[in-house]
């Protein structure tokens, strides 16, 4: 694993987006993800650019300026399926599963989506990380709880053999118990060497599990740095109204 400490979008294993829409809502310059590390973006209020950042990287919105690169490969403007097959897996917020299919069918479909990619993840390994999914393999995905659907979305993403995992507000709508379990899952994926770019409203949760963080305000990066320093910073308190000792 490498520790990337620079915030430019140059070479290396990088994944960054710079979107400048007609109203100039979001201009995101730094954005680097390194193997086995987490980056996370947080905002003082919703609809500021976190989801737009991830959707821009996944090519689900138009990127009007800047570059998106992965391991030196230019991905700017490429269609979503090319982004996915290059090793970028996007896990959106909300209940985004194929509700009419079973858990096993959802996973089987994901495993077939990037046939040319080779990697360590199999359905058996996903079940090992998320044993509950093995118990629910024959159940319709639409009947799962929020936490169970989050497990399923992560499992599907892993079966595409990603180099970078984009997680959009994974704690949304989850109980405190499931949020704690989610933190454990993310740390296990980090230990597996997977790169994660996480957007999250809960600063305490995200900075506990991230290597580095950035705070967005009105589409601009207002602060960033190692998660430990950012967690104890005055910027976090001033921009997000989060006390330095707050716990998730």
C-alpha positions as CSV (number, residue, x, y, z in Angstrom):
1,X,0.0,0.0,0.0
2,X,1.0,3.6,-0.6
3,X,0.4,6.7,1.4
4,X,-0.5,9.5,-1.0
5,X,-0.1,12.9,0.7
6,X,-0.3,15.3,-2.2
7,X,-3.6,16.8,-3.2
8,X,-3.0,17.5,-6.9
9,X,-4.6,15.3,-9.6
10,X,-1.3,14.3,-11.2
11,X,0.0,10.8,-11.8
12,X,-0.2,7.8,-9.5
13,X,-3.4,6.0,-8.6
14,X,-5.6,9.0,-8.8
15,X,-9.3,9.6,-9.2
16,X,-10.5,13.2,-9.3
17,X,-13.2,15.3,-10.8
18,X,-13.5,18.9,-11.7
19,X,-17.1,19.9,-12.7
20,X,-18.0,23.4,-13.6
21,X,-21.7,23.6,-14.7
22,X,-23.4,26.5,-16.2
23,X,-23.9,28.1,-12.8
24,X,-20.4,27.2,-11.5
25,X,-21.9,25.2,-8.7
26,X,-19.0,22.7,-8.2
27,X,-15.3,23.2,-8.9
28,X,-13.4,20.3,-7.2
29,X,-9.7,20.4,-7.7
30,X,-8.0,17.9,-5.3
31,X,-9.2,14.4,-5.3
32,X,-6.7,11.5,-4.9
33,X,-7.3,8.0,-3.9
34,X,-4.5,5.6,-3.0
35,X,-4.5,1.8,-2.6
36,X,-5.8,0.7,0.8
37,X,-6.7,4.3,1.9
38,X,-9.9,6.2,2.2
39,X,-10.7,9.7,1.0
40,X,-13.9,11.3,2.1
41,X,-15.8,14.5,1.3
42,X,-18.3,16.2,3.7
43,X,-20.5,19.2,3.4
44,X,-22.1,21.6,5.8
45,X,-25.5,21.1,4.2
46,X,-27.0,18.9,1.4
47,X,-26.9,19.6,-2.3
48,X,-23.4,21.1,-2.3
49,X,-21.5,18.7,-4.5
50,X,-20.7,15.4,-2.9
51,X,-23.0,13.3,-5.0
52,X,-22.2,15.3,-8.1
53,X,-18.5,14.6,-7.5
54,X,-19.1,10.8,-7.4
55,X,-21.5,10.9,-10.3
56,X,-19.0,12.9,-12.3
57,X,-16.3,10.4,-11.7
58,X,-18.7,7.6,-12.7
59,X,-19.7,9.6,-15.9
60,X,-23.3,9.9,-14.8
61,X,-23.2,13.7,-15.2
62,X,-21.4,15.8,-17.7
63,X,-17.9,16.8,-16.7
64,X,-17.4,20.3,-18.2
65,X,-13.8,20.9,-17.1
66,X,-10.7,19.2,-15.7
67,X,-9.7,15.6,-15.9
68,X,-10.5,12.2,-14.4
69,X,-7.7,9.7,-14.4
70,X,-7.2,6.3,-12.9
71,X,-3.6,4.9,-12.6
72,X,-2.6,7.3,-15.4
73,X,-5.5,6.3,-17.7
74,X,-7.6,9.1,-19.0
75,X,-11.3,8.5,-18.2
76,X,-12.7,12.0,-18.7
77,X,-15.8,11.8,-20.9
78,X,-15.8,8.1,-21.3
79,X,-19.2,6.4,-21.0
80,X,-20.3,4.8,-17.6
81,X,-19.7,1.2,-18.7
82,X,-16.1,2.0,-19.7
83,X,-15.6,3.7,-16.3
84,X,-16.9,0.6,-14.5
85,X,-14.8,-1.8,-16.6
86,X,-11.7,0.4,-15.9
87,X,-12.1,-0.5,-12.2
88,X,-14.4,2.2,-10.7
89,X,-17.5,0.9,-8.8
90,X,-20.2,3.4,-7.8
91,X,-22.4,2.6,-4.9
92,X,-25.2,5.2,-4.8
93,X,-27.2,6.2,-1.7
94,X,-30.7,4.9,-1.1
95,X,-32.2,1.5,-1.9
96,X,-30.7,0.9,-5.3
97,X,-31.1,-2.8,-5.7
98,X,-33.0,-4.9,-8.2
99,X,-36.0,-5.5,-5.9
100,X,-37.7,-8.2,-8.0
101,X,-34.5,-10.3,-8.0
102,X,-33.2,-12.4,-5.2
103,X,-30.0,-11.6,-3.3
104,X,-28.2,-14.3,-5.2
105,X,-29.5,-13.1,-8.6
106,X,-28.4,-9.5,-7.8
107,X,-24.9,-10.8,-7.0
108,X,-24.8,-13.1,-10.1
109,X,-25.8,-10.2,-12.3
110,X,-23.0,-8.0,-10.9
111,X,-20.4,-10.7,-11.3
112,X,-21.2,-10.8,-15.1
113,X,-21.0,-7.0,-15.6
114,X,-17.3,-6.7,-16.0
115,X,-16.2,-10.0,-17.6
116,X,-12.7,-8.9,-18.7
117,X,-11.6,-7.9,-15.2
118,X,-9.8,-10.3,-13.0
119,X,-9.7,-10.0,-9.2
120,X,-10.0,-11.7,-5.9
121,X,-13.7,-11.3,-5.3
122,X,-16.1,-14.2,-5.7
123,X,-19.6,-14.7,-4.5
124,X,-18.3,-17.0,-1.8
125,X,-15.9,-14.3,-0.6
126,X,-18.7,-11.8,-0.5
127,X,-20.7,-14.2,1.6
128,X,-17.7,-14.5,3.9
129,X,-17.5,-10.8,4.4
130,X,-21.3,-10.4,4.7
131,X,-22.5,-13.8,6.2
132,X,-26.0,-12.4,6.4
133,X,-26.2,-12.3,2.6
134,X,-25.6,-16.0,2.5
135,X,-28.6,-16.5,4.8
136,X,-30.7,-14.3,2.6
137,X,-29.5,-15.6,-0.7
138,X,-33.0,-16.7,-1.8
139,X,-34.9,-13.7,-0.5
140,X,-36.1,-10.9,-2.8
141,X,-33.9,-7.9,-2.6
142,X,-36.9,-5.6,-2.2
143,X,-37.7,-7.4,1.1
144,X,-34.4,-6.6,2.8
145,X,-33.9,-4.0,5.5
146,X,-31.8,-0.9,4.8
147,X,-28.7,-2.4,6.3
148,X,-29.1,-5.6,4.4
149,X,-29.5,-3.7,1.2
150,X,-26.4,-1.8,1.9
151,X,-24.5,-5.1,2.3
152,X,-26.0,-6.2,-1.0
153,X,-24.9,-3.0,-2.8
154,X,-21.4,-3.4,-1.4
155,X,-21.3,-7.0,-2.4
156,X,-22.4,-6.3,-5.9
157,X,-19.8,-3.6,-6.3
158,X,-17.0,-5.9,-5.0
159,X,-17.9,-8.5,-7.6
160,X,-17.0,-6.1,-10.4
161,X,-13.4,-6.4,-9.2
162,X,-12.9,-2.7,-8.6
163,X,-9.7,-0.7,-7.9
164,X,-11.7,2.2,-6.6
165,X,-15.0,2.1,-4.7
166,X,-17.2,5.2,-4.7
167,X,-19.6,5.3,-1.7
168,X,-22.3,7.9,-1.6
169,X,-23.6,8.5,1.9
170,X,-23.6,4.9,3.0
171,X,-25.0,5.6,6.5
172,X,-28.1,7.3,5.2
173,X,-31.2,5.8,6.9
174,X,-29.3,3.2,8.8
175,X,-29.7,2.5,12.5
176,X,-26.7,3.2,14.9
177,X,-26.0,-0.5,15.2
178,X,-25.8,-1.0,11.5
179,X,-23.7,2.1,11.1
180,X,-21.1,0.6,13.5
181,X,-21.2,-2.6,11.5
182,X,-20.7,-0.6,8.3
183,X,-17.6,0.9,9.8
184,X,-16.2,-2.6,10.4
185,X,-17.0,-3.6,6.8
186,X,-15.2,-0.5,5.5
187,X,-12.1,-1.2,7.6
188,X,-12.0,-4.8,6.4
189,X,-12.1,-3.6,2.7
190,X,-9.4,-1.1,3.5
191,X,-7.3,-3.9,4.9
192,X,-7.9,-5.9,1.7
193,X,-6.1,-3.0,-0.1
194,X,-9.2,-1.5,-1.8
195,X,-9.3,2.3,-2.4
196,X,-12.5,4.0,-1.3
197,X,-13.8,7.5,-2.0
198,X,-16.6,8.2,0.5
199,X,-19.1,11.1,0.8
200,X,-20.9,11.4,4.0
201,X,-22.9,13.8,6.1
202,X,-21.6,12.3,9.4
203,X,-18.2,13.8,9.9
204,X,-17.5,11.8,13.0
205,X,-18.2,8.5,11.3
206,X,-16.3,9.3,8.1
207,X,-13.2,10.7,9.7
208,X,-13.0,7.8,12.0
209,X,-12.5,5.5,9.1
210,X,-10.9,7.7,6.5
211,X,-7.2,8.3,5.8
212,X,-7.8,11.8,4.5
213,X,-10.8,14.1,4.2
214,X,-12.1,17.2,2.5
215,X,-14.8,19.6,3.4
216,X,-16.9,21.1,0.6
217,X,-18.9,24.3,1.0
218,X,-20.9,25.8,-1.9
219,X,-19.1,23.5,-4.3
220,X,-15.6,24.5,-3.2
221,X,-13.0,22.6,-1.1
222,X,-12.7,24.7,2.1
223,X,-10.4,22.4,4.1
224,X,-8.6,19.1,3.7
225,X,-5.9,17.0,5.1
226,X,-5.2,13.8,7.1
227,X,-8.3,12.6,8.9
228,X,-6.8,12.8,12.4
229,X,-5.8,16.4,11.9
230,X,-9.1,17.4,10.2
231,X,-11.1,15.7,13.0
232,X,-9.5,18.0,15.6
233,X,-9.4,21.1,13.4
234,X,-11.1,24.4,14.0
235,X,-12.3,24.2,10.3
236,X,-14.5,21.2,11.1
237,X,-16.1,23.1,14.0
238,X,-16.6,26.3,12.1
239,X,-17.8,24.9,8.8
240,X,-19.9,21.9,10.0
241,X,-20.7,22.9,13.6
242,X,-19.1,19.7,14.8
243,X,-17.4,19.7,18.2
244,X,-14.0,18.2,18.3
245,X,-15.1,15.4,20.7
246,X,-18.2,14.4,18.8
247,X,-18.8,10.7,18.4
248,X,-20.9,9.0,15.7
